[in-house]
Amino acid sequence: MKKFSYFCLSILLMSFAIQAQEQSAAKKGHTNTNKFKQLYDEFSTPNMFRSASGAPGPAYYQQQADYEMDIVLDDKNAKLSGFETITYTNNSPDELKYLWVQLDQNKRAKDSKSPLIETSGVAPVMLPNAFAKEYMQQPLERGFNILEVKDESGNPLQHMINRTMMRVELPKPMKTGDKFSFTIKWWYNINDHVVEGGRSGYEYFEKDRNRAYVIAQFFPRMAVYNDVEGWQNSQFWGRDEFALPFGDYEVNITVPADHILDGTGVLTNRKEVYSKTMMDRYEAAKKSFDKPILIVTQSEAEAVEKGFSEETKTWKLKAENVRDFGFATSRKFILDMMAVKVGGKDVMAVSMYPKEGNPLWEEWSTRAVASTLESYSRMTFDYPYHKAISVHAKQQGMEYPMICWNYGRPKEDGTYSDRVKYGMMGVIIHEVGHNFFPMIVNSDERQWTWMDEGLNTFVQYVAEQDFGEKYPAALSPEDKHFPSDRGPAKMIVPYMGGNQDFIAPIMTKGLNTYQFGNNAYGKPATALNILRETVMGRELFDYAFKEYANRWKFKHPTPEDFFRTMEDASAFDLDWFWRGWFYTTDWVDIAIKDVKKYYVSDEPNAYMRDIMKERGIKKKQLKPLVYLVEEDSEDFKASMKKKSLLENSKPLQEYLMDNFSPEERKSIKEPKYFYNVTFEKLGGLVMPIIVKYNYSDGTSKEETYPAQIWRLNDNEVSKAIASDKEIVSIEIDPDEETADIDTSNNHWPRKAQETEFDRFKENNKG
């Protein structure tokens, strides 16, 4: 009889489902817009160059560009001249008829198109200097002056300059494995990056009439040729950064003899350019792992900056397998170093700064460099180079292999605010971190800004927290942790919940995004932090992230290589995550729509009575069944008895007696309360539901429902909760882990919203 009753009920419920399907069968079909749809439409088909796992394929290749350069700095005229020999190796399966060379300095040329793509309007009020610059000042003489392009035999090569790109015609096509060497002679006037802007240039110090140079994009550089785009010859408009092949560099830089210089690569003639005192201090710094050693002191730098040597020195630097080259030089530079252990080898952490950076820089710059190398190496791979340099520049934050420039300047009296201090520490960590992304994991910055800035900002957050733990003295008394301004989920909420007319997907070329910092830095960093802390967990995420870094170090990854590797190394299906966070501008807003409380009863509830009436079923045909009645409903008032679960349901009692032994029945729980909690997804972004259940006895329990709970219903889902304790309140995302833009709907019972008047009263007590 019992089996027959259950069978009848099953047939009954199935008939309702079939009827519903028949009613909807006549509706027109639709395109699959399910948030869990695979990313096959968005992704390129795997091939021999890039595998489906996200790893380089068996036919993966990359080109090589080697440079020999002689550079001369004319300090009096702020002019840089160079002669370079480029040896290009074609490792591709393609035949090349010409080569593309980048001329990034032409972004500042008189005929540059970059200013023309920026909108402008007449301002009703302007400062005199701003007015003069906008309407009266003639364009400065900037940009490359290409004097000659020749083959290694000295024969001129036909070439064509298209703004920031130069096409060099080859005497004969390059086949696979061919090498071709050619020379370029050039010069340009160096820009004042404080006044004119730019990623490199000089700062002029009026009081002592000196310049401090931070020099990059200073030589014609080879463009990337790869299996994804062929030649990456997208013009440099100023925002999107760079795509560069790896190569070996030998660079000789001639500067005034009283300058201190360092840059990418090994300084091969240190004993020639360092004094004996500097060499002794350098040897001591190589053994100092706890504090920086001054190689050039402030007093020594101040003494030198008063004179201007007419003589010159040539500093020789050699680097292997780097994608770029940068250097800094000035007679104003103080120089300090300390050693840091990375993977069993000693690396030198270095800082160069004028007296204007002290006391902040002498205290914290090199320590920040050292700590960053340790944190990034833990998260990715051991730092492979022998040094990392932080150079002080007034308003710069920019990166190159082994060297970067960073801002953060105290006031003239040496005092500084927390904002300046933390800003300086944060930018050093960020720019030193760029050694890993994109200097080693060499993504295409011109195309995918987030692949270096976003990934780097994510690891920067981890490194900043490490730095605060390692150096608590660096923190202000009121701060327990380093106050990172990007990374935690709640910090991206204002952007995610902003005006959709001015938000673009992360997968947008940086030049074309509306809010560059949020789009390229903040949102991808937050997404990865959420992926690590909330979706995957640290163990799975860290393993997969490290796998990506190791697969693609000294190679050229694409976004798909990153996405695929993260899934391949973790067994986590993340297509829903990549689509939502990277391909759309959806936001997170999950709400508690409804909570209902139920009790068990022997009497048929309203739902079953309707079925019985419609189908003509007698009560005795349905027994034994367990009925749930909603608290304070008519059914509850009429039939609920204040008894225990089993006392309220004799059929359940009988079932347990018939199917479980006395010993087994002892382990069966007997919940007292039953709830139906309905969650509503008001934002388009799929996310896990993190729920905190608070009980009447003061205890609580957190439960995380994976994002896949939304796979069959993108609007709302319900969870049935059986509890031996009464739930008195429920909260979604209690620790603000998901970037939920509206937390006013995250509570049950709904919390009263504080008004402006309430806040006014609270702020004006007494």
SVG drawing of the C-alpha trace seen along z (x, -y; Angstrom):
<svg xmlns="http://www.w3.org/2000/svg" viewBox="-13 -84 103 87">
<polyline fill="none" stroke="black" stroke-width="0.4" points="0.0,0.0 2.8,-2.4 4.7,-1.6 1.5,-2.1 0.9,-5.5 4.4,-6.8 4.0,-5.5 0.7,-7.3 2.3,-10.5 5.3,-10.2 3.0,-9.7 0.9,-12.7 3.9,-15.0 5.4,-13.8 2.1,-14.5 2.3,-18.1 5.9,-18.4 5.0,-16.9 2.0,-19.2 4.2,-22.2 6.7,-21.1 3.9,-20.6 2.6,-24.1 6.1,-25.6 6.9,-23.4 5.1,-25.7 7.3,-28.7 10.0,-29.9 13.5,-28.8 16.3,-31.1 20.1,-31.5 21.9,-30.0 22.7,-32.9 23.2,-30.7 26.0,-32.2 27.5,-28.8 27.8,-28.3 31.4,-27.3 33.7,-29.9 34.2,-28.1 32.7,-31.0 35.1,-33.5 38.2,-31.4 40.5,-30.6 40.8,-27.0 43.8,-25.3 46.6,-24.5 50.2,-23.4 51.4,-26.7 49.1,-27.0 47.5,-23.9 44.1,-23.5 45.6,-23.1 46.9,-26.7 50.5,-25.6 52.8,-26.4 52.2,-23.9 54.9,-21.7 55.3,-24.1 55.4,-27.3 58.0,-29.7 59.2,-33.3 61.5,-35.7 64.7,-37.1 66.1,-40.6 69.7,-41.2 71.1,-44.7 74.5,-46.3 74.3,-50.0 76.6,-53.0 74.6,-55.8 75.8,-59.3 74.0,-61.7 74.5,-65.4 73.6,-66.7 74.0,-70.4 71.4,-70.2 69.4,-67.3 70.0,-65.3 70.4,-61.6 72.3,-60.1 72.7,-56.4 74.1,-54.0 72.7,-50.4 73.1,-47.1 70.0,-44.9 70.4,-41.2 67.0,-39.7 66.4,-35.9 63.3,-34.5 62.2,-31.5 58.7,-31.5 57.6,-29.1 56.8,-32.2 58.9,-34.0 59.4,-37.6 59.7,-40.3 60.2,-43.3 60.7,-44.1 58.7,-46.5 60.6,-48.7 58.9,-50.8 59.7,-54.5 57.9,-55.3 59.5,-58.7 57.6,-59.9 54.5,-60.0 55.9,-63.4 56.9,-64.6 55.6,-67.9 53.3,-66.0 52.1,-63.5 48.5,-62.5 48.1,-61.6 46.8,-65.0 44.3,-65.0 42.3,-62.0 41.8,-63.6 38.7,-65.8 39.0,-69.3 36.9,-72.4 37.3,-76.0 37.6,-76.4 36.1,-79.6 39.0,-80.1 42.6,-78.9 45.9,-79.4 48.3,-81.5 50.8,-78.6 47.9,-76.3 46.6,-78.9 50.0,-79.5 50.7,-75.8 47.3,-75.2 47.0,-78.2 50.4,-79.9 53.3,-77.5 54.8,-76.0 55.3,-72.3 58.7,-71.3 61.3,-69.6 60.7,-66.0 60.7,-62.6 63.3,-60.4 65.6,-61.8 66.6,-58.8 69.9,-59.6 70.5,-56.3 69.3,-52.7 71.9,-50.3 72.7,-46.7 75.8,-45.3 77.9,-46.0 77.0,-49.7 74.5,-49.7 71.4,-51.8 68.1,-50.0 64.9,-51.2 62.6,-52.2 59.3,-53.9 58.2,-55.7 54.5,-55.7 54.2,-57.7 55.5,-55.4 56.3,-52.5 59.1,-52.1 59.0,-49.4 62.5,-48.2 62.6,-46.4 64.8,-43.3 67.3,-42.8 65.8,-39.3 63.1,-37.5 64.0,-35.9 63.3,-32.2 62.9,-30.1 66.1,-30.2 67.6,-33.2 69.4,-36.0 69.6,-39.6 71.7,-42.4 71.2,-46.1 72.2,-49.4 70.3,-52.5 71.8,-55.9 69.5,-58.3 69.1,-61.2 66.4,-63.0 65.8,-65.8 64.9,-64.4 61.6,-65.5 61.0,-67.0 58.7,-64.4 57.5,-66.6 56.4,-69.4 55.7,-67.6 54.6,-64.2 55.8,-60.8 57.0,-57.5 60.7,-58.6 62.7,-61.8 64.4,-64.1 63.4,-66.2 65.1,-69.6 66.0,-70.9 66.0,-74.7 67.9,-75.2 71.1,-73.3 70.5,-73.4 70.8,-69.6 68.8,-67.0 67.9,-63.5 67.3,-61.2 65.1,-58.2 65.5,-56.9 63.5,-54.4 61.9,-53.8 65.0,-55.6 66.1,-53.4 64.3,-52.0 63.0,-48.7 61.8,-45.6 58.1,-44.9 56.8,-41.4 55.9,-38.9 54.0,-35.9 51.4,-33.2 48.5,-35.2 48.7,-38.5 51.7,-38.3 53.3,-41.7 52.1,-43.6 52.5,-47.0 49.6,-48.8 50.6,-52.5 51.7,-53.9 49.1,-56.6 50.5,-57.0 48.4,-54.9 48.8,-51.3 52.3,-50.1 54.5,-47.8 54.9,-44.4 58.6,-43.4 60.6,-40.3 63.3,-38.9 67.0,-39.3 70.5,-39.9 71.8,-43.5 75.3,-45.0 75.0,-48.7 77.7,-51.3 76.4,-54.6 78.6,-57.7 77.5,-60.3 79.3,-63.1 82.0,-61.6 80.3,-62.8 77.1,-60.9 75.9,-57.8 74.3,-55.4 72.6,-52.0 70.2,-50.1 69.2,-46.8 71.9,-44.2 75.2,-43.4 77.5,-46.3 80.6,-44.8 83.1,-47.6 82.1,-48.4 85.7,-48.8 86.3,-51.4 83.3,-53.6 83.1,-53.1 85.7,-54.7 87.6,-52.4 85.3,-53.6 82.2,-52.7 83.6,-49.3 84.4,-48.6 80.8,-49.6 79.4,-47.5 81.2,-44.4 79.8,-45.1 76.3,-45.5 76.6,-42.0 76.7,-40.6 74.1,-42.8 70.7,-41.0 69.0,-43.1 69.7,-46.7 70.8,-48.8 74.4,-49.9 75.0,-53.4 77.3,-53.2 77.0,-57.0 75.9,-59.0 73.7,-62.1 76.6,-64.3 78.7,-62.9 75.9,-63.4 75.3,-67.0 79.0,-67.8 79.1,-66.4 75.9,-68.1 77.5,-71.6 80.0,-71.0 79.5,-70.0 82.2,-67.7 83.4,-68.4 84.8,-64.8 82.8,-61.7 82.6,-58.0 81.2,-55.1 79.1,-52.6 78.9,-49.2 75.9,-47.0 75.2,-43.5 71.8,-41.7 70.7,-38.3 67.2,-37.3 65.4,-40.5 62.6,-42.2 63.7,-45.8 66.3,-48.1 66.2,-51.2 68.7,-53.2 68.8,-56.2 71.6,-58.7 72.4,-61.9 75.1,-63.5 72.4,-64.0 71.9,-60.3 72.4,-58.7 72.9,-55.0 72.2,-52.2 72.0,-48.4 71.2,-45.3 71.2,-41.6 68.1,-39.4 68.0,-35.6 65.8,-34.3 65.8,-30.6 69.2,-29.9 71.0,-32.8 71.7,-36.4 70.0,-39.2 70.9,-42.9 68.1,-45.2 69.1,-48.7 67.8,-52.3 68.9,-55.5 67.4,-58.8 68.3,-62.5 68.4,-64.2 64.8,-65.4 63.7,-61.8 65.0,-61.6 64.5,-60.6 61.7,-58.4 63.7,-56.8 66.8,-56.0 64.7,-54.3 62.2,-52.3 62.9,-52.1 65.4,-49.2 63.6,-47.3 60.4,-47.5 62.4,-46.2 63.8,-43.2 60.4,-42.3 58.7,-42.5 61.2,-40.0 60.5,-37.5 56.7,-37.8 56.5,-37.6 59.0,-34.7 56.8,-32.8 53.7,-33.4 55.4,-32.7 59.0,-31.6 62.4,-32.6 63.4,-36.0 66.0,-35.1 68.0,-38.4 70.9,-39.5 69.4,-42.9 66.3,-45.0 66.6,-48.8 64.1,-51.5 64.8,-55.0 63.2,-58.1 61.3,-60.2 58.9,-63.0 55.7,-61.8 56.6,-58.6 55.7,-55.0 57.2,-52.9 58.9,-49.6 61.7,-48.0 63.8,-44.8 65.7,-45.1 64.9,-48.8 61.9,-51.0 61.1,-54.6 58.8,-55.5 57.3,-58.6 56.8,-59.6 58.6,-62.8 58.6,-64.4 58.1,-68.1 61.2,-70.3 61.5,-70.1 61.7,-66.2 58.2,-65.6 55.7,-63.5 52.1,-62.3 50.9,-58.7 49.5,-59.1 52.9,-59.9 54.6,-57.1 52.1,-54.4 51.9,-55.7 55.7,-55.5 55.8,-52.0 52.9,-50.8 54.3,-52.1 57.7,-50.5 56.1,-47.2 54.0,-47.5 56.8,-48.6 59.3,-46.1 56.6,-43.5 56.4,-44.3 59.7,-42.4 57.5,-39.3 54.5,-40.7 55.3,-41.6 59.1,-41.7 59.3,-37.9 55.8,-36.6 55.8,-38.7 52.2,-39.5 51.2,-42.0 50.6,-45.2 49.6,-47.1 46.6,-44.7 45.8,-43.4 46.6,-45.9 45.0,-43.9 47.4,-40.9 50.3,-42.8 48.6,-45.6 45.8,-43.5 47.8,-40.4 50.6,-42.6 48.1,-44.6 46.7,-41.4 50.2,-40.1 51.0,-43.6 48.2,-43.3 49.6,-40.1 53.1,-41.6 51.9,-44.8 50.3,-42.6 53.6,-40.7 55.5,-43.9 53.3,-45.2 53.9,-42.0 57.6,-41.9 58.1,-45.6 55.4,-46.7 57.5,-49.8 56.6,-51.0 52.9,-51.1 51.3,-54.0 50.1,-53.4 46.5,-53.1 47.1,-50.6 47.3,-46.9 47.8,-46.0 49.1,-47.7 46.3,-49.9 46.1,-48.6 43.9,-50.6 43.2,-47.8 42.6,-44.1 39.8,-43.6 36.4,-43.2 34.7,-46.1 37.1,-48.6 35.8,-47.9 32.1,-48.3 31.8,-52.0 33.1,-51.3 31.1,-48.1 27.9,-49.9 28.6,-53.0 27.2,-54.4 27.2,-51.6 27.6,-54.2 31.2,-54.6 32.3,-51.1 33.9,-48.7 34.7,-45.0 38.1,-44.1 38.7,-42.4 39.0,-45.8 42.1,-47.4 43.4,-49.8 43.3,-52.8 39.6,-52.4 38.5,-52.0 36.6,-54.7 38.1,-54.3 41.6,-53.0 42.7,-52.5 39.6,-50.6 39.3,-48.6 43.0,-47.6 44.2,-47.5 41.4,-47.4 38.8,-45.1 41.0,-42.3 43.0,-42.4 39.8,-42.2 38.5,-39.4 41.7,-37.3 41.6,-38.1 37.9,-36.8 38.9,-33.8 41.7,-33.0 39.9,-33.8 36.3,-32.9 35.8,-30.7 38.8,-28.4 40.6,-28.7 44.3,-29.6 45.7,-26.2 44.1,-25.5 44.5,-29.1 48.1,-29.5 49.1,-26.2 47.4,-27.1 48.7,-30.7 52.2,-29.5 51.8,-27.0 50.7,-29.8 53.7,-31.9 56.2,-29.0 54.6,-27.8 54.9,-31.3 58.0,-32.9 60.2,-34.2 57.4,-33.6 54.4,-35.5 51.0,-34.4 47.5,-35.5 44.5,-35.8 43.3,-32.4 46.6,-30.8 45.9,-32.2 42.3,-31.2 43.0,-27.7 45.9,-27.1 44.0,-28.2 41.4,-25.6 43.8,-22.9 45.9,-23.0 43.0,-23.2 40.1,-21.0 37.9,-24.1 35.4,-25.0 35.7,-28.7 34.1,-29.7 31.3,-31.4 33.8,-33.4 35.9,-34.6 32.8,-35.4 31.1,-37.4 34.1,-39.3 36.2,-39.8 33.8,-39.8 30.9,-41.7 30.2,-44.7 27.7,-42.9 27.8,-43.5 27.1,-41.5 23.8,-42.0 22.5,-39.0 19.5,-39.5 17.5,-37.5 14.1,-37.7 12.1,-35.6 12.4,-33.4 9.6,-31.0 9.5,-28.9 7.8,-25.5 6.6,-22.7 5.8,-19.1 2.2,-18.0 0.1,-14.8 -2.7,-16.8 -2.6,-17.5 -1.6,-21.1 -3.2,-23.5 -0.9,-22.4 -2.0,-18.8 -5.6,-19.6 -5.7,-21.4 -4.3,-18.4 -6.7,-16.1 -9.6,-18.2 -8.5,-18.5 -7.7,-14.8 -10.5,-13.4 -8.0,-11.7 -9.2,-10.6 -7.1,-11.3 -6.6,-7.7 -5.0,-7.0 -2.1,-9.3 -1.0,-8.0 1.6,-7.9 3.0,-11.3 4.9,-14.0 3.4,-17.5 5.2,-20.8 3.0,-23.8 4.1,-27.4 4.3,-29.1 1.2,-31.3 -0.6,-29.9 -4.2,-28.6 -2.8,-25.1 -0.5,-25.9 -3.2,-27.4 -5.6,-24.5 -3.4,-21.4 0.0,-22.1 0.5,-20.7 3.3,-21.8 5.1,-18.5 8.4,-17.1 9.1,-16.2 8.3,-12.5 5.2,-13.1 3.9,-15.4 4.4,-12.8 3.4,-9.2 4.1,-8.0 7.7,-9.2 7.9,-7.4 6.7,-4.2 9.1,-4.5 12.1,-4.8 10.9,-1.9 10.5,0.3 13.8,-0.6 16.3,-1.4 17.7,0.6 17.6,-0.8 21.3,-1.5 20.9,-3.3 18.0,-5.4 20.3,-6.8 22.4,-8.5 19.5,-10.0 19.1,-13.7 15.7,-15.2 15.5,-18.8 13.0,-21.1 12.9,-23.9 12.5,-24.0 13.1,-27.0 12.8,-27.8 15.2,-30.6 14.9,-32.2 17.9,-34.1 17.4,-36.6 20.1,-37.6 19.4,-41.2 22.8,-41.8 23.9,-39.9 27.1,-38.5 27.1,-34.9 28.8,-34.4 28.7,-31.9 26.2,-32.7 28.0,-33.1 25.4,-32.9 25.7,-33.4 22.9,-31.8 22.5,-33.2 20.8,-31.1 18.7,-32.0 21.4,-30.6 23.9,-33.1 25.8,-30.8 26.2,-31.1 27.1,-29.0 28.5,-30.1 27.6,-28.2 28.9,-28.9 26.7,-27.7 28.9,-27.4 28.1,-29.6 26.7,-26.6 23.6,-26.9 22.5,-29.5 23.0,-27.2 19.3,-26.3 17.7,-29.6 19.5,-32.9 17.0,-34.9 16.3,-33.2 17.1,-30.0 15.9,-28.4 17.5,-26.3 15.6,-24.2 17.2,-24.3 16.5,-21.7 17.9,-22.9 17.8,-21.8 18.2,-25.4 16.0,-28.3 17.4,-30.8 16.8,-34.4 18.7,-36.2 20.4,-35.5 23.1,-37.6 24.6,-37.3 28.3,-38.0 29.0,-39.0 32.7,-39.7 32.1,-41.6 34.0,-39.0 32.0,-39.2 31.9,-43.0 28.1,-43.1 27.1,-46.6 24.0,-46.8 24.2,-45.3 20.9,-46.8 19.1,-43.6 21.6,-41.2 19.8,-40.7 16.8,-38.9 15.0,-40.4 15.6,-43.5 17.7,-46.1 16.4,-49.6 18.4,-51.9 20.2,-54.7 19.1,-58.1 21.2,-61.2 19.4,-62.7 20.4,-59.7 24.0,-60.1 23.8,-63.8 22.5,-63.2 25.2,-60.5 28.0,-62.9 26.7,-65.8 26.1,-64.1 26.8,-66.4"/>
</svg>
